[in-house]
Amino acid sequence: MKVLDIMALKLISMLWKKTDTYLYPFERPKVSESFRGVLKFHEDLCVGCKLCERVCPVNAIHISKVADKLFKATVDLDKCLFCDQCVDSCHKKALENTNNFEIASADKSSLKVDI
């Protein structure tokens, strides 16, 4: 058989084959439980030790004091490597990962978020 005949047969057989990819905006992919997405901050558990801030390899997380025994975390998502070191280092479990991976933005200032 000629090469074009073989290609034509393959193309015709693919018309009835199920696709291997997701139709992303319409069908959300399944994300595992151990996925490292955008951070979630539990301000009631934070004691302000700033250990997460110190272990971050790119200085993407900043802890600031809002009131007595109340702290706020600011994350630069454009810098964050999602390496999970801040979550692992927090002894009070004030930081955790979420399944959110949709953080693309045309405006860089929107990637600096208070969590």
Residue pairs with C-beta under 8 A, 6 or more apart in sequence:
22 28
22 29
31 37
31 99
31 101
35 97
35 99
35 101
36 82
36 83
36 84
36 97
37 82
37 97
37 98
37 99
37 100
37 101
38 75
38 77
38 97
38 98
38 100
38 101
38 103
38 115
39 61
39 73
39 75
39 80
39 86
39 87
39 95
39 96
39 97
39 98
39 115
40 95
40 96
40 97
40 98
40 115
41 72
41 73
41 94
41 95
41 115
42 93
42 94
42 95
42 96
43 70
43 71
43 72
43 73
43 94
45 92
45 93
45 94
46 63
46 71
46 73
46 92
46 94
47 69
47 71
47 92
47 94
48 63
48 65
48 69
48 71
49 91
50 63
51 89
51 90
51 91
52 61
52 63
52 73
52 85
52 86
52 87
52 89
52 90
52 94
52 95
53 59
53 61
53 62
53 63
53 86
55 85
55 86
55 89
56 85
56 86
57 81
57 83
57 85
58 79
58 80
58 81
59 79
60 75
60 76
60 77
60 79
60 80
60 81
61 73
61 74
61 75
61 76
61 80
61 86
62 73
62 74
62 75
63 71
63 72
63 73
63 74
64 71
64 72
64 74
65 71
65 72
66 72
72 114
73 94
73 95
73 114
73 115
74 112
74 113
74 114
74 115
75 112
75 113
75 115
76 111
76 112
77 103
77 111
77 112
77 113
78 108
78 111
78 112
82 97
84 97
86 95
87 95
87 96
87 97
103 111
105 111
